[in-house]
């Protein structure tokens, strides 16, 4: 544990000084400030911010995480020459990358709201949005690490990461809509519930929009199953599956890291 903390501290110092993390934080600061400043309805501002968060955070997390691994190869080779176990190094690298991104999003968003003045109306939806943003950061960073460790070629690894984001963030809802349209005369609700669990971005959208009771804005999957995901059981299922989305890529990434010949 002491060794992991030292690695995390070293990686945090390096990553927090990165201009990209600073730009990332400033982006959410400006975005949040403008949305809550020009939109009098705090709920509409939060919904607009949510739509951007669900696209930007997965994209930045998966690209930055992938490039982080490739750019750290020389450092990894040097550290592995020392008496250090690979699990500690992997955990330190992962947290040293994901924590600064999560803090950048958190600080930028909170500061943007504070500059506009905090009201009780904005606190709860903002809290839900921040939790989702942090969870998505860790999910897509774990996917990024797994992808980078699976592909030795930097271009192929980065291309695979972008393709994963494109499929989950853009193509997914179109596929679900197509399936619902083709089989609209059949009882496929249970099947579409399963489909919704296969996408952490869509789960985040459903979980957030349910607090506003606006089914029309939930996307096709969420609109059909508002009743299911709106229940306590459905919420627990959503949170559990998002945690699984984080844990499984991380474990497979660790497995590949232990076997990889750097």
N, C-alpha and C positions, 0 to 999 in steps of 0.2 A: 504493500500500500504506500509506503514511504517513497519507493522508487517510482511508482506511478504518479504520485503527487509532484515529484521533481520534474518528470517529463512533461506533465500537464502545465506546470508553471513555466517551464522553458518555452513550450509551444505557444502558450497564451501570450507571453511577452513578445514573441515574434509576430504572431498573427494580429494582435491588437494594434501593432504599429503599422500594419499593412494599410496602404492607402485605399485598397478596395473595400476593406471593412469600414473605414471612415466614410467613404463615398456611399456605401450601403446604408449606414446609419443616417447620414444626411438626407439621402433619398426619402426614407420613411419619415423623417422629421418634416421636410418640406411638403411631402404628399399629405401627411396627416393634418398639418397646419392649414394647408389650402382647402382641403375637403371640409374640415370642421369650421373653417372661417367663412367660406362662401356658401355653405349649405346650412340653412337655419335649422332644418330638421336633422337632429342628431342621428336618428335611426337610418335615414337615407344616406348620410355621410358614412356611417358604419358599414352599411351594405356595399357602398361603392368601394370603400377601403378593403372590405372582405374580398370582392371580386379581383382586385389587384393583388392582394396578398396571396390568394390561392394560385395565381399564375407566377408571380415574381419570386416568392420564397422557394418553391420547388425548383425553379429554373436556376436561380443563383446558387442554391445549396448543392445541387447535383453537379453543376459545372465547376464551381469553386472547389468542391470536395474532390472531384476527379483530377483537376489540375494540381491540387495540393499534394495528392499522392505521387503523381508523376514527378513533380518538382522536388519531392523529398527523397527520391531514390538514393542519391549520394549520401544524404544524411542518415538514411536507414542503414545503408551498407556500413557506414562508419560506426554507428551505434551498435550494430550487431556483432562487431568485432570485440566489443566489450562484454564482460560477464553479465548480461541482462537477458531476461526471458522475453520471448516475442510477444506474449500476451500483454505484458506491462507496456511494451513499446506501442503496440497496436491501440490499446485503450488510451494511452497518453496522446497519440497522434489524433485519434478520433475526437476526443474531448477538446484537445487543443485547437481543432478546426471548427467543431460545431458550436462550442460555447461562445466564441467571439461573434459568430454569425447571429446566434440567438440574442446575445446582449445588444448587438447593433440594431436589430429589429426592435427589441424591447425599449431601448433607450430612445431611439428615434421616434417611435410611436407615442410613448408616454410624454416626451418633451413637447411634441407637436400638439397634444391635447392640453397639456398644462399651459402652454402659451395662449391657448384659446379660452382657458378657464374651465375647470372641471365641474360638471354638474352631475347630479344623481342619475340623470337619464343616460349619460354616456358611460358610466362606470361599469355596469354589468355587461353590455355588449362588447365594450372594449376589453374587459377581462377575458371573455370567451374568445375573442379574436386573438388576443396575445397568447393564450394557452394553445390555440390551434396553430398559430404561427411558429411557436417554439417546437411543438410536436412535429410539424411538417419539416422544420429545419433538421431535426435529428433523424427523421425518417429518410429524407432524401440525401442527407450526408452519409448515412449508412449504406444506401443504395449506391452512392457515388464511390465509396471505398470498395465495395464489392465489385463494381464494374471495372474500376481502375486495376484491381488486382487480378481480374479475369483476363484482361487484355494487356499483353506486353507492349503493343504498339500504341503510342499516345494518340494518334489520329483516330484509330479504330475505337479506342476506349472513350474518347470524347464524343465521337459520333454515336456510339451506343447510348451514352448518357443523355444526349439531346433527343435521341429517338424515344427513349423511355419517358422522358418528360412530355414529348409531343403526344405520345399515345395516351398517357394518363390525363393530361391537361386539356387536350384539344380534340383528339379523335374519339375518345371514350364515349362521350355523350352522344355523338353521332351514331356509333355502333349500337348503343342501347336504344336509341330512338328507332333505328332501323329494325331491330329485333321486335320491339313493341308494336311497330306498324305491321310487320309481316305476320306476327302471331297475335294480332289484336283480338281475334275471335276466340282465343284459347285462354284458359286460366294459367297465366305464366307469372303471377305475382311472386310466388316463392322463388322462381328461377331468377327474376330480376332483383330480388333481395340479395341473392348470392352474388349477382353481378355487381351490386352496389358495394359489397364488402371487398371487392377486388380492387377498388380504387380509393386510396387514402384522401385524394383531393376531393372526390365527390362526397366521401364520408364527412370531411370537414365542412363542406358546403351545407350538407343536410343538417349537421349538428348545430351550425351557427344560425341558419335561417329558421329553424324550428322555434327559436326564442322569439321570433317576430311574428309567427303564425301567418306567414305569407307563402302559401303553397305554390303560387304562380311563379315565384322567383327561385324555387328550389331546384330547378332542373327536372328532367323527366323522371329519373329514378326517385328523387326525393318527393316529388309531388304525388307519386303513386303510393308511397309508403309513409306518408306523414304521420298517420295514426300509429304505425308500428314503431318508428324511430322517435316519436314524441313521448312514448311511454318510458317509464323508468328502466324497464328491461331493455328496450331498444337503445336507450342512451348508454347503458352499461355495455351492450354488445358493440356499439360504435367505438367507444373508448378502448375496449379490450382488443378489437381488431386493429385499431390504429397502433396500439402498443405492439401487437404481433408484427405489423408492418415494419416497426423499428427493430425489433429483436431478431427476427429471422435473417434479414440481410446482414445485420451486424455479426451474427454467429457464423454465417457462411463466409463473410469477409475475414473474420478471424481464422477460420479454417484454411482459407486460401493463403492468408498471410503466413501461417505456420508452415505451410508446405512450399511456399514460393522460394525459388532460388534467386536471390537478389545479386 
